[in-house]
Amino acid sequence: MIKNIISGIVVGSCLAQADVFEPTVISLSQHEAAPEWLQDGKLGIYFHWGVYSVAAYGNEWYPRSIHFEGSGPNKFHREKYGELNEFGYHDLIPLFKAEHFDADEWAALFKASGACFAGPVAEHHDGFAMWDSAVTPWNAMDMGPKRDLVGEILTAVRKQDLKTITTFHHARNLQRLNRSWKKEHAKGIHKGFKGTFYPYHPELPTGSADPKLRMLYGNMPEGQWLEELWLPKLKEVIDAYHPDLIWFDSTLGKIPMNYRLEFAAYYLNAAEQWEGAQVGIIRKLAAFPDSFSIRDHEKSREPDILPDVWMTDDTLSTGSWSYTEDLQIKPLYKVVHALIDTVSKNGVVLLNISPKADGTIPQNQKDALLGLGAWLKQNGEAIYGTRPWINAAEGPAAAPEGGLKNAKKFLALEYSAKDIRYTASKDGKTVYAFALGIPGKDESIVLKTFLEKGIEVDRVELLNGDAVQWEMSDTGLEVHLITPATEDMAVILRISLN
């Protein structure tokens, strides 16, 4: 919504067909970055699913990794499919059939997980569009499944009364490194990101002069790629599917700022014409300013409360974002604890799942989502619609700083009943305290913030309504459970304030 008022007239819907936003930071900053529905909903589901799911090997970077001789994916690809100059990544597309994909079944699962929004990776780094595209021939309607996968899933998601998201990772698709194959390989560039995805090789499809292959492999002059692919793909999805959220992976900062701002203005102006729309732009690093976009942390979280709403994108698995034959799934308590920790610090969770190429979601992933939904059905009062309190966290298990580089530390975090997280109702009259573990028989839950801040308490009870004993001691608000906790992941207290 528009925040500025000019000459006493609210700028907004009264402008009819005129553009509200110009492609400048000042103009775009009139947009409220985080819609209230997102602040209330806390949880979304998305999925890495595409041509790379066919091999089910390594991870979603398979399309890149196969081009480095001697790597595991390279050996796997050559043994299973043949040499790259005879069977390149693009030759996997006919094998991506999605023959068992049922959009309504997926959307019902997302609803049952407790999510408030959901949607697909619309395009990953590999250059394959998962929608019915007129911009690129490399799309799911014209090839592979021959179905508009983005359209089907977003339609089904809306039937479940959920908001929608489309994510874009294609800023990395352009071959930005002007190096020969030998130089790149010799310097070990394939071991890092370096802002590009496909390595150039004159004898392989990534270096082909064929105009069609160059569109898939990002082997084009930057200006042409920006004008003909990067920006038109975004506009096409905006116009066709009206997503409530558009999320960008890292490397967006490599896109020239004028193109980024043109996208943002186009999206926000389009949304002004959609009835009741409250949309948001999510980005990593500093690709857009906080004034009109939401920052995202990959597989990591904030150490404390941020004044602005933020997001973490994390995956249900312990490794690859896309399906692999050896994919391991996190225990449910890890997912729940990460959600609680994120929400307490003014964050939102975007949780990834990993479907198979045939369009089925593995049972262990279904079970995890249903388990999360069951937990939220019982305890959602302390999550949905809440806001950060005066303090987010107490206890010894603190979140490490540093973002993605500390992803393994976040995964390894183990909490106990001494680790407390807080949320509060919008009116500030109720505080929810989460003990991220079960206290021992003779142990109490100690909430230090109440003593330190001089907070007066009227009533304390378990979220499920069971009675507890409580007192303000010289260590804090001490809460004793009268009956053993039935919840095995967290004890949640509802605290009414004077």
N, C-alpha and C positions, 0 to 999 in steps of 0.2 A: 504494500500500500504506500501511497505517497505521503511523506511527512511534512513537506514544506507548504506553507500557506502564503500566497502572493496576493497582495491588495485585497485581503479578506476573502478571497475565493480559493477553495480547496482545489488543488490541481489533481486531476485524476480522470474519473469516468466522464466528466463533463466535456472532455476534449474530443469525444467521439473518435473519429478516424485519425486525428492528429497524433503524432508520436509524443509520448510523455517523456521518454528518456532519450538523451543524446549520448553518443559514444564517448563520453568524458567521465572521468572519475567523479567530478563535482555533480554532474547530473545523475549518474547511476547511484550515487550515495543517498539519493532521496528514497531509494528502495530499502524497506526493512529487511535486513539480511535473513533473519530466521522467522518463518511463519509460526504463529502461535500453535497451530496444529502439530508442528514438528516439535516444539518445546514441550507439548503435552504428551506426544505419542512415544517418544524415547527410542523406539526400536524399528528397524527396517531390515528386510531380507533382499539380498541380490545374489547373483550366481555367475560364476565364470563357466561358460558353456559355449563351445564353438568347434571349429575344425580341429583345434588342438586337442579336443577331448577324444578324438578318434584313436590316436596312438596310446592314450592313457599311460604315458610314460614320462617320468621326470617331473615336469610341471608345465604351466601355461607358457613358459618360455621355450618350449619344444621347437617352435618354428624357427627360432634364432639358433638354438644350441646345435641343431642337426648340421649346421654349416661349418662346424669347427671339428676338423679331422681329429679323431682319437677320443673325442668326448663320448660319454655314455650314450646320449641321445643320437649322436652320429653313428655309432656302432649299431645301436638298436635299429635305426631307420634303414641302414644299408642291409642289415640281415633280414629285416621283415619286408621291406618294400623295394629295395634296390638302390642303385647309385643315384645321387641327387641330380645328375645331369640327365637321367632317364625317368626318375620319379621324384619330382620336387614336392615341396609342401602343398602347392596348389593342386597336385594330383590326389591329395587326401580328401578334397572337397566332395567328390561323389560318394565317399564312404561316410560322410556326415549326413545321416538320413533322418535322424530324429523321429524314427518310425513309431515310437511308443509315446511320444510327447502328448500330454493332455493338459492344456493350459488351465482348464477349470480345476483339475485335480491338484495341480501345483498351487494355484491361488487359494484353494480351500486349506491346503497345508500351511501356507503363509499366514492365513487368518488364524488358524488354530495355534500357531506359534506365539501369538500375542503381538505380532508386528502391526504397526499402523500404516506402513508403506512398503512397497515391494516393486521390483522391476529387474530388468536384465542388464548385463554388460552389453550395451548396444553394439560396440565395436572395441575389440581389444587391439593390442599393438600390431596384430597380424594383418590388418587391412581388410578383413572380411566383415561386411555389414550384415547384421542379423535381422534386417528389416527389408521390406519391399522397396528397393532403391532405384531411382532413375539416374542417380549421380554416378554410381559405380556398377559395372557388370558383376562385380564380386559380391553378391548378396544372396541371402538365404531364399529369396523367392525365385530367383533365376537359376540357382545352382543348389547342389546338395539336397536339403530337405524339400526345396521348392514350396516353401510356406513362409508367410510373413510372421516370423517368430516373435518379434517385438510387438507387433499389432495384436497377435493372439493373446500374449501374456498380459499386456496392459489392459486389454478389454476384460479379461477374466479377473484381474486384480480389482478393477473398478466395480465389477459385479459383487465383490466381497466387501464393498464400501471401504476400500483401502486407498490411500494416496499412491501415486506412482513415481518411480525414479528411473532414469536411464543414465548409464555411466559410460564415459568416453575415455579411452586410453590411447587414442590414435595419434596423439601429438608425438609419440615416439616412433611412429611408422616411417617418417621421412628419413631417408639415408643421408644424414647430415655430415658424416665423416667422408671427406674427399681423400681417401687413402686407397692404396692398392690392397688387395687381399693379403699379399705376403707381408706388407708392413703392419697391417692391423693384427694379423695372426701372430707375427713375431713379437709384437709389443704386448701381447696378452690382453688386448682391448676387449676380447670376448669375455673376459672374467669380470668386467664391470659393465655399468649401464652406458655411460658416455653419451647419453642423450639420444641414442638411436637403437633400432631393433635389429633390422636385417643387415648383415655384413655384405658389402659389395664383393662379388666374385665374377670376373668376366666370363668364366666358363660354366657358370651355374645360373639358374633362373633369376637369382637376385641381381645379376648384372645383365640380364637380357635386354636387347634393344626392342623387343616386341612391345608396342604401346600398351597392350592390355596387361601383360605381365608387369610392366613398370608401375601400373596403377596399384596392383596388389602389394608389390614389394617396396613401394615408396622410393623407387629409383627415378626421381624426377627433379627438375629444378625447383627450388623452394617456392618461388613465386607462383609457378604453375600449380604446384601441389596445394598451396594455401587457397588459391582462387578456385581451383576445380574440384578439390576433394575435402580438405579439412573443414572449411567454413560451410560449403554447400551441404555436407552431410549433417551438420548440426541444424541448419535451417530446415532441412527436409524432415528430420525427426520432430522438431518443434512444430512445424505446420501440420504434420500428419497425425501426431500422437498426443500433443499437448501435455508433456510430462510435468508433474508438480515439482520435481527436483531434477536438476542436471548436475552430475558429479563428474569431476575430472581427476584423472590420475596425475602423478608427477610428470614432469617434462612439459606441462602446460606453459611454464615460464619460458620455454624455448620458442614459443609462438610469438611473433611480434606483437607488441602491446596494442597497436591499432586494430589488429584482427581480433584479439581477445575482447577489446571494448566493443567492437562491432557486433560480435556474438552476443555479449551481455545486453546491449541495447535492443537488439533484434528479439531476444527471448523475452525480456521484460515488457517490451511494447506489445509483443504478441499476446502475452498473458493478460494484459489490460483488457483485451477483447474477449477473454474467456470468462464466462459467468462464474463469479464467486472464487476465482483462482487466487491462491496465495502460494507463490512459487519461491524457490530458493536455488542459489548457485553454490556448489561446494567445491572447494579446491584444496590442494596441498601447497605447503610452503607459502611463498608470497606472490603467487601468480595473479591474484586479485587482492585488493585491500579488504580489511575486515569491515569497512564501512558498508559494503553491499554484498558480501559473500561470507560463507561459513568455512572456517579452516578445518581440515581433516588430518588426522594422524593415522598412519598405517601401522596396524598391529601394536599400537602403543597408546598411552593415555597421558593426561595432564597430572602433574603432582598435586595440584590444588585447584580451587575454584577459579574459573575464568569469568570475567564480567559478561562476555559474549558467549552465546551458544556455540559449541564446537562439536565435532564428530570424530569417532574412531571407526575405521573400517577394519574388520578383523574376520578371520575365517574359522569356520567350525572345525576345520582340520588342524593338525599340528604342523603341516608342511605346505604342500602345493595348494594353490587356490583352485585349480581345475582338478577334475577327477583323474586319479591314477590307480592302477591295480593294487598298489600297496598303501593307499591313503589311510591314515590313522585319524580318528575323531577324538576330540577333547572330551574328558568327562564332563557331565552336565554342570557340576558345581563350579568348574572353571569358567564356564560361560555365564552362569548366574553371578558369580563374584565380580567378573569384569563388567557386567551390566550395572550392578549396584555401584561399583567404584566410579564408573563413568557418569552415571546420573547424578551422583552426589556432588560432582564437580562441574555441573552445568553442561554435561555432554550428552550425546545421542549415539547409539550403537547402530552401525550398518554391518550386519552379519552375513558373511558369504557362505553359500553351500556349493557343492560340486557335483552336478548331475552327470550321468553317463551320456555318451554320444547318441545313444538310441532314444534319449528323452526320458529315461527313468531316473528317479532319485533313490539312491541306495537306502536300504531299510535302516541302517544304523544312523544315517542322517535324518531320516524321517522321525525316528524314535527320539533323537536329540531335540528336534524342533517341537515335537509334541510334549516332551518333558518340560521344555522351557515354557511352553504355553500353559501347561498345568500349573507350574510354579507361579506364573504371572496371574492366572485366574484366581489363585488363592491369595496372592500377596500384592497384586497390582495397585492397590490403594496407595501403597508406599512408593510406587514408581510413577505411574501415569499421572499427568497433571501436576506433578510436584515441581518445586523450585529449590535451588540450593539454600541451605540454612546459613547461619553466621559462621559455621565451621563445617568442613566437609569430612574430615578424617581424624581419627585418633588411633594410636597403636603402633607397634613396631614395624609392621610390613608396609613400608612406604613405596610408592611407585617411583621407579627410576626415571631420571630425565634423559632426554636425548633422542626420543622418537624411535624410528625404525631400527636404528643400530642397536637398540636395547630390546628388540622384540623377543629375543630368547629369555631375557630377564623377566619380562612381563609374563611370558608363558610359564616360567618356573615359579612365579610368586605363589606362596602358600600362606593363607590367612588363618587366624585363630579367633577365639572368642574375645581376645584382647584388642582385636582390630575392629574399630567402629567406623561406620559411615552414616552420614545424616542426609535426610531430605526433609522438606517442609511443605505443608499445604500452601496454596497460593495466598490465603488470607493470613498466613503466619501464625495461626492459632494452634496448629498441630505440628509436632516434630516427630519424624520417624527415625528411630535409631536401629541400625543393622549391626548385630554382632556376627562377624563372618566366621563363625564356628560355634560349637556347642559347649557351654561352660560345664566343668566337672560338677559332680554331685554337690560339693560344698563350696563351689565358687560362685561369686556374684559377677554381674556385668556392671562395670564401673564406667560412667559417662562423665568425664572430667570437665567438659566444656560448660556444663550447667553451673558448676561451682566457680570456674574461672571467670565466667561472664555474668555471674549473679542472676541466673535465669530462675524465675519462680515457677514451680510446677504445681499443677492442680491434680492431675491424675496420670497414672502409668498403668498400661495394660499390654498384654500381648496382642498383636494385630488380630489374632483369631478370637479375641475377647476373653481369654482365660485370665484369671486374676494373678497378680504378682505382689510381692512385698517390696517396698521401696523406701528409701530414706536418703536425706542429704547428709553425707558424712564429711569428714575433713579431707577425703580423697575425691569426692564428686558425688553424683547421683548414683547410689548403689541399688541395683535391682536384683532380687532373688527370685528365681523361678520356684513356685510352689509345687508344680508337677513337672516331671522331666519334659524337655522339649520334644515335640513330635517332628519338627522340621529338621532335616538332616544337613541343610546347607547354610542356614543363617537363622538367627533368632531376631525377630523384628518386633520392636516395641512402639506402641502408639502413645505419645506423650502429649497431654493437653496442658497448655500453658495458662497461667493466670493472666 
